[in-house]
Amino acid sequence: MSLANAVQIKIFDLIWSAVAPVLTAFENHKLESQYRESLVVKVFLFKFINSFNSLFYIALLKDIVEQEDSGCEGPAEGAGGSRSCLSYLTTQLASIFVVNLAFNAFEIGAPLLSYALKVRRERTAEGGLAVLSRVEKQYKMEKYDSTTDDFMELVIQFGLVAFFSIALPVIPFLAWLMNLLEIRIDAFKLLYCYQRPFPSRSREEGIGAWQNIIRTMAAISCIVNIGLPLFNLRLFSNMSDASRLITFLVAENAVLMARGAVALASSSDMDEIERVRGRHSAVVQLALFGPSKEKDGPARQPSLPGAAAGLSA
């Protein structure tokens, strides 16, 4: 069941990766950046729920909902208290990593197969004598649309490490190995499986919506890493449900307050970084487009037609 669940997670992820861009296109965003951020939010919300709902259910709800049929371990050493489902959670996590590793081969195999079929169809139409140039071969390859799927893969992996390292302590090491493999897979994919990506300027806000997503997951991990041991480890099995709930609420609020204090203490450094970025942006705008006619605020990059008109003038 664990392996089947891990496979269905990947299948639904692939389906949603094809559906989400279509739904986002219907929204008819004015700017490309708005389109990308809307797409990122849609992809993240679905894949987060799809990837983690079964893990959260096993860790926190399985014993409560299924009770005697849950199959979770009984109270520690005959003591009273709830049972632990960490063994199920460990199996599910291991299955997800194995399936993710297997689907990495699919990232290369699918575009290579599509390319081979297109080339074969072209050569068959030409009687088997067609010799494709480098440009023609590039045209037959699949387009590399965006980094959304690659980012999403890393964000989900970050969630597995941040949320469930207690259940499977070897997860950080497995994630490190998968990242080493992912570097080589992505390099091969971009060089030999997809068309050369169209160059685009990096946005001033860095990774954009992904930054807020990673911050949100880091905050959620504070809550999960308190609740997971408190409701599953034998150390706390003698505590009543009310005592554990009170302990959980106090502990997670304390951790979140400490996290907020650290973020507030470092906010002054972030403000200075933002000021430096603003100055750099103003210098770039001045060098590319000349002095701005706007009196309020820093110079802004004009639209492409305006920029072209300004340069031609």
Kinemage of the C-alpha trace (Angstrom):
@kinemage 1
@onewidth
@group {chain A} dominant
@subgroup {mainchain}
@vectorlist {calphas} color= white
{ca met a 1} P 0.000 0.000 0.000
{ca ser a 2} L 2.843 2.408 0.790
{ca leu a 3} L 4.404 1.912 -2.628
{ca ala a 4} L 1.035 2.261 -4.375
{ca asn a 5} L 0.335 5.483 -2.507
{ca ala a 6} L 3.742 6.893 -3.485
{ca val a 7} L 3.098 6.032 -7.148
{ca gln a 8} L -0.352 7.669 -7.172
{ca ile a 9} L 1.201 10.825 -5.668
{ca lys a 10} L 3.569 11.105 -8.628
{ca ile a 11} L 0.829 10.305 -11.157
{ca phe a 12} L -1.490 13.015 -9.840
{ca asp a 13} L 1.449 15.427 -9.713
{ca leu a 14} L 2.109 14.808 -13.421
{ca ile a 15} L -1.567 15.291 -14.277
{ca trp a 16} L -1.768 18.557 -12.348
{ca ser a 17} L 1.466 19.805 -13.938
{ca ala a 18} L -0.347 19.604 -17.284
{ca val a 19} L -3.667 21.035 -16.050
{ca ala a 20} L -2.389 23.966 -13.959
{ca pro a 21} L -0.857 25.976 -16.867
{ca val a 22} L -4.136 25.687 -18.809
{ca leu a 23} L -6.184 26.981 -15.861
{ca thr a 24} L -3.694 29.794 -15.259
{ca ala a 25} L -3.829 30.818 -18.929
{ca phe a 26} L -7.623 31.214 -18.621
{ca glu a 27} L -7.019 33.899 -15.968
{ca asn a 28} L -5.489 36.100 -18.694
{ca his a 29} L -2.833 37.811 -16.584
{ca lys a 30} L -1.462 41.096 -17.840
{ca leu a 31} L 2.178 40.415 -16.975
{ca glu a 32} L 4.328 37.315 -17.312
{ca ser a 33} L 5.423 37.682 -13.684
{ca gln a 34} L 1.775 37.584 -12.550
{ca tyr a 35} L 1.183 34.469 -14.616
{ca arg a 36} L 4.218 32.733 -13.138
{ca glu a 37} L 3.309 33.574 -9.543
{ca ser a 38} L -0.282 32.405 -10.033
{ca leu a 39} L 0.980 29.175 -11.571
{ca val a 40} L 3.424 28.624 -8.702
{ca val a 41} L 0.679 29.032 -6.095
{ca lys a 42} L -1.640 26.596 -7.899
{ca val a 43} L 1.066 23.987 -8.353
{ca phe a 44} L 2.278 24.291 -4.779
{ca leu a 45} L -1.135 24.071 -3.093
{ca phe a 46} L -2.142 20.946 -4.997
{ca lys a 47} L 1.183 19.144 -4.739
{ca phe a 48} L 1.622 20.032 -1.078
{ca ile a 49} L -1.747 18.499 -0.200
{ca asn a 50} L -1.220 15.556 -2.552
{ca ser a 51} L 2.255 14.791 -1.193
{ca phe a 52} L 1.734 15.327 2.524
{ca asn a 53} L -1.919 14.494 3.298
{ca ser a 54} L -1.243 10.768 3.733
{ca leu a 55} L 1.869 11.454 5.841
{ca phe a 56} L 0.040 13.822 8.179
{ca tyr a 57} L -2.854 11.349 8.408
{ca ile a 58} L -0.541 8.503 9.408
{ca ala a 59} L 1.426 10.631 11.875
{ca leu a 60} L -1.476 12.371 13.629
{ca leu a 61} L -4.879 10.869 12.765
{ca lys a 62} L -4.552 7.204 11.777
{ca asp a 63} L -4.739 5.795 15.294
{ca ile a 64} L -7.596 8.130 16.274
{ca val a 65} L -9.760 7.474 13.188
{ca glu a 66} L -9.132 3.756 12.660
{ca gln a 67} L -8.640 2.893 16.345
{ca glu a 68} L -8.279 -0.881 16.743
{ca asp a 69} L -7.959 -1.432 12.982
{ca ser a 70} L -5.134 1.080 12.569
{ca gly a 71} L -2.387 -1.520 13.026
{ca cys a 72} L -0.281 0.950 14.996
{ca glu a 73} L 1.964 -0.194 17.817
{ca gly a 74} L 0.327 -0.638 21.202
{ca pro a 75} L 1.081 1.359 24.351
{ca ala a 76} L 4.694 1.177 25.413
{ca glu a 77} L 5.495 -1.627 27.822
{ca gly a 78} L 1.864 -2.163 28.782
{ca ala a 79} L 1.360 1.440 29.883
{ca gly a 80} L -1.773 3.346 29.118
{ca gly a 81} L -1.904 5.928 26.370
{ca ser a 82} L -2.199 6.113 22.628
{ca arg a 83} L -0.320 4.024 20.106
{ca ser a 84} L 2.454 5.039 17.755
{ca cys a 85} L 2.187 4.880 13.964
{ca leu a 86} L 5.818 5.818 13.322
{ca ser a 87} L 6.538 2.435 11.724
{ca tyr a 88} L 3.866 3.072 9.082
{ca leu a 89} L 5.182 6.599 8.591
{ca thr a 90} L 8.744 5.357 8.129
{ca thr a 91} L 7.628 2.846 5.482
{ca gln a 92} L 5.641 5.503 3.623
{ca leu a 93} L 8.580 7.932 3.635
{ca ala a 94} L 10.966 5.288 2.331
{ca ser a 95} L 8.500 4.388 -0.446
{ca ile a 96} L 8.188 8.040 -1.491
{ca phe a 97} L 11.949 8.420 -1.795
{ca val a 98} L 12.255 5.220 -3.825
{ca val a 99} L 9.472 6.284 -6.214
{ca asn a 100} L 10.932 9.796 -6.550
{ca leu a 101} L 14.258 8.248 -7.470
{ca ala a 102} L 12.609 6.039 -10.092
{ca phe a 103} L 10.664 8.951 -11.595
{ca asn a 104} L 13.906 10.891 -12.068
{ca ala a 105} L 14.603 8.503 -14.931
{ca phe a 106} L 11.223 9.478 -16.389
{ca glu a 107} L 12.379 13.128 -16.534
{ca ile a 108} L 15.003 12.078 -19.059
{ca gly a 109} L 13.222 9.180 -20.748
{ca ala a 110} L 10.002 11.002 -21.717
{ca pro a 111} L 11.582 13.905 -23.687
{ca leu a 112} L 14.186 11.600 -25.241
{ca leu a 113} L 11.452 9.231 -26.447
{ca ser a 114} L 9.436 12.135 -27.858
{ca tyr a 115} L 12.525 13.435 -29.674
{ca ala a 116} L 13.366 9.998 -31.105
{ca leu a 117} L 9.816 9.537 -32.422
{ca lys a 118} L 9.816 12.957 -34.095
{ca val a 119} L 13.170 12.321 -35.760
{ca arg a 120} L 12.062 8.888 -36.934
{ca arg a 121} L 8.834 10.353 -38.346
{ca glu a 122} L 10.827 13.013 -40.204
{ca arg a 123} L 13.256 10.522 -41.672
{ca thr a 124} L 10.449 8.169 -42.678
{ca ala a 125} L 8.728 11.010 -44.532
{ca glu a 126} L 11.987 11.719 -46.383
{ca gly a 127} L 12.548 8.087 -47.294
{ca gly a 128} L 15.146 7.524 -44.598
{ca leu a 129} L 17.646 9.898 -46.226
{ca ala a 130} L 17.010 13.031 -44.156
{ca val a 131} L 20.050 14.462 -42.387
{ca leu a 132} L 18.987 16.887 -39.683
{ca ser a 133} L 21.087 19.899 -38.850
{ca arg a 134} L 21.775 20.995 -35.280
{ca val a 135} L 19.021 23.617 -35.466
{ca glu a 136} L 16.530 21.087 -36.831
{ca lys a 137} L 17.388 18.664 -34.037
{ca gln a 138} L 16.797 21.443 -31.488
{ca tyr a 139} L 13.415 22.130 -33.060
{ca lys a 140} L 12.392 18.486 -32.649
{ca met a 141} L 13.116 18.574 -28.913
{ca glu a 142} L 10.551 19.474 -26.272
{ca lys a 143} L 10.386 23.067 -25.023
{ca tyr a 144} L 11.682 23.832 -21.557
{ca asp a 145} L 8.873 26.080 -20.379
{ca ser a 146} L 9.925 27.090 -16.870
{ca thr a 147} L 11.673 26.062 -13.669
{ca thr a 148} L 8.376 25.575 -11.811
{ca asp a 149} L 8.487 21.769 -11.751
{ca asp a 150} L 12.178 21.710 -10.788
{ca phe a 151} L 11.564 24.163 -7.945
{ca met a 152} L 8.499 22.210 -6.822
{ca glu a 153} L 10.503 18.999 -6.626
{ca leu a 154} L 13.060 20.649 -4.345
{ca val a 155} L 10.392 22.295 -2.179
{ca ile a 156} L 8.594 18.979 -1.613
{ca gln a 157} L 11.916 17.369 -0.734
{ca phe a 158} L 12.600 20.213 1.704
{ca gly a 159} L 9.223 19.519 3.307
{ca leu a 160} L 9.998 15.829 3.742
{ca val a 161} L 13.300 16.653 5.419
{ca ala a 162} L 11.929 19.459 7.596
{ca phe a 163} L 8.726 17.679 8.658
{ca phe a 164} L 9.592 14.018 9.103
{ca ser a 165} L 13.287 13.613 9.935
{ca ile a 166} L 12.212 12.384 13.367
{ca ala a 167} L 10.411 9.399 11.825
{ca leu a 168} L 13.239 8.549 9.411
{ca pro a 169} L 16.533 10.124 10.566
{ca val a 170} L 18.304 9.043 7.393
{ca ile a 171} L 16.101 11.387 5.306
{ca pro a 172} L 18.637 14.274 5.187
{ca phe a 173} L 21.298 11.900 3.854
{ca leu a 174} L 18.902 10.487 1.255
{ca ala a 175} L 17.932 14.014 0.217
{ca trp a 176} L 21.606 14.926 -0.176
{ca leu a 177} L 22.203 11.906 -2.413
{ca met a 178} L 19.125 12.704 -4.485
{ca asn a 179} L 20.267 16.305 -4.897
{ca leu a 180} L 23.643 15.137 -6.181
{ca leu a 181} L 21.834 12.930 -8.691
{ca glu a 182} L 19.362 15.703 -9.537
{ca ile a 183} L 22.193 18.070 -10.477
{ca arg a 184} L 23.488 15.642 -13.111
{ca ile a 185} L 19.984 14.744 -14.335
{ca asp a 186} L 19.013 18.396 -14.793
{ca ala a 187} L 22.293 19.129 -16.570
{ca phe a 188} L 21.771 16.213 -18.978
{ca lys a 189} L 18.110 17.179 -19.443
{ca leu a 190} L 18.906 20.771 -20.393
{ca leu a 191} L 21.776 19.811 -22.699
{ca tyr a 192} L 20.339 16.832 -24.558
{ca cys a 193} L 16.587 16.519 -23.928
{ca tyr a 194} L 15.112 20.002 -24.325
{ca gln a 195} L 15.440 22.971 -26.608
{ca arg a 196} L 17.809 25.660 -25.463
{ca pro a 197} L 15.833 27.782 -22.966
{ca phe a 198} L 15.020 31.319 -24.016
{ca pro a 199} L 17.202 33.695 -21.956
{ca ser a 200} L 15.345 35.998 -19.599
{ca arg a 201} L 16.431 38.539 -17.021
{ca ser a 202} L 16.359 37.419 -13.411
{ca arg a 203} L 13.653 39.262 -11.521
{ca glu a 204} L 14.642 41.687 -8.781
{ca glu a 205} L 12.751 39.771 -6.111
{ca gly a 206} L 14.917 36.677 -6.564
{ca ile a 207} L 12.984 33.415 -6.542
{ca gly a 208} L 9.675 35.253 -6.189
{ca ala a 209} L 6.741 33.337 -4.712
{ca trp a 210} L 8.961 30.387 -3.813
{ca gln a 211} L 10.604 32.443 -1.064
{ca asn a 212} L 7.305 32.903 0.786
{ca ile a 213} L 6.449 29.236 0.226
{ca ile a 214} L 9.714 28.072 1.792
{ca arg a 215} L 9.219 30.425 4.737
{ca thr a 216} L 5.710 29.072 5.262
{ca met a 217} L 6.946 25.475 5.186
{ca ala a 218} L 9.677 26.341 7.687
{ca ala a 219} L 7.013 27.706 10.050
{ca ile a 220} L 4.860 24.587 9.583
{ca ser a 221} L 7.885 22.401 10.332
{ca cys a 222} L 8.153 24.014 13.781
{ca ile a 223} L 4.629 22.803 14.555
{ca val a 224} L 5.069 19.337 13.034
{ca asn a 225} L 8.348 18.642 14.815
{ca ile a 226} L 6.671 19.329 18.143
{ca gly a 227} L 3.491 17.360 17.490
{ca leu a 228} L 5.139 14.329 15.884
{ca pro a 229} L 7.226 13.198 18.863
{ca leu a 230} L 4.660 14.357 21.408
{ca phe a 231} L 1.862 12.195 19.981
{ca asn a 232} L 3.948 9.230 18.785
{ca leu a 233} L 7.036 8.616 20.937
{ca arg a 234} L 6.822 6.213 23.843
{ca leu a 235} L 8.403 8.823 26.093
{ca phe a 236} L 5.065 10.673 26.207
{ca ser a 237} L 2.716 7.648 26.091
{ca asn a 238} L 1.793 7.912 29.778
{ca met a 239} L 0.484 11.465 29.394
{ca ser a 240} L -3.249 11.990 28.989
{ca asp a 241} L -4.600 13.428 25.740
{ca ala a 242} L -5.451 16.717 27.454
{ca ser a 243} L -1.953 17.039 28.935
{ca arg a 244} L -0.299 16.388 25.604
{ca leu a 245} L -2.578 18.849 23.832
{ca ile a 246} L -1.781 21.588 26.364
{ca thr a 247} L 1.934 20.803 26.118
{ca phe a 248} L 1.729 20.920 22.337
{ca leu a 249} L -0.027 24.313 22.280
{ca val a 250} L 2.409 25.859 24.751
{ca ala a 251} L 5.497 24.449 23.028
{ca glu a 252} L 4.528 25.329 19.467
{ca asn a 253} L 3.582 28.882 20.439
{ca ala a 254} L 6.893 29.289 22.261
{ca val a 255} L 8.844 28.040 19.240
{ca leu a 256} L 6.919 30.248 16.811
{ca met a 257} L 7.472 33.270 19.059
{ca ala a 258} L 11.191 32.508 19.203
{ca arg a 259} L 11.272 32.146 15.427
{ca gly a 260} L 9.477 35.465 15.051
{ca ala a 261} L 11.933 37.149 17.430
{ca val a 262} L 14.885 35.905 15.391
{ca ala a 263} L 13.247 37.112 12.172
{ca leu a 264} L 12.555 40.505 13.746
{ca ala a 265} L 16.143 40.817 14.961
{ca ser a 266} L 17.464 40.134 11.466
{ca ser a 267} L 14.967 42.434 9.741
{ca ser a 268} L 17.343 45.411 9.969
{ca asp a 269} L 19.865 43.534 7.827
{ca met a 270} L 17.136 42.728 5.316
{ca asp a 271} L 16.132 46.390 5.148
{ca glu a 272} L 19.712 47.342 4.339
{ca ile a 273} L 19.825 44.665 1.635
{ca glu a 274} L 16.605 46.028 0.137
{ca arg a 275} L 18.046 49.551 0.097
{ca val a 276} L 21.159 48.317 -1.722
{ca arg a 277} L 18.985 46.473 -4.225
{ca gly a 278} L 16.986 49.646 -4.794
{ca arg a 279} L 20.134 51.625 -5.515
{ca his a 280} L 21.399 48.954 -7.900
{ca ser a 281} L 18.048 48.925 -9.695
{ca ala a 282} L 18.097 52.714 -10.051
{ca val a 283} L 21.628 52.611 -11.518
{ca val a 284} L 20.635 49.904 -13.998
{ca gln a 285} L 17.528 51.820 -15.079
{ca leu a 286} L 19.559 55.009 -15.519
{ca ala a 287} L 22.190 53.215 -17.606
{ca leu a 288} L 19.663 51.446 -19.831
{ca phe a 289} L 16.890 53.999 -20.242
{ca gly a 290} L 18.321 57.343 -19.173
{ca pro a 291} L 16.944 59.733 -16.551
{ca ser a 292} L 13.354 59.082 -15.550
{ca lys a 293} L 10.778 61.816 -16.005
{ca glu a 294} L 8.968 60.656 -12.875
{ca lys a 295} L 9.614 62.787 -9.803
{ca asp a 296} L 8.238 60.321 -7.273
{ca gly a 297} L 10.062 57.100 -6.472
{ca pro a 298} L 12.892 55.353 -8.283
{ca ala a 299} L 12.948 54.979 -12.029
{ca arg a 300} L 10.912 52.102 -13.350
{ca gln a 301} L 11.580 49.985 -16.377
{ca pro a 302} L 9.258 51.003 -19.209
{ca ser a 303} L 7.411 48.525 -21.350
{ca leu a 304} L 9.169 47.031 -24.338
{ca pro a 305} L 7.606 49.358 -26.961
{ca gly a 306} L 8.478 52.428 -24.881
{ca ala a 307} L 11.988 51.192 -24.293
{ca ala a 308} L 12.472 50.532 -27.965
{ca ala a 309} L 11.142 53.996 -28.811
{ca gly a 310} L 13.443 55.618 -26.260
{ca leu a 311} L 16.483 53.802 -27.618
{ca ser a 312} L 15.617 54.625 -31.203
{ca ala a 313} L 15.217 58.302 -30.277
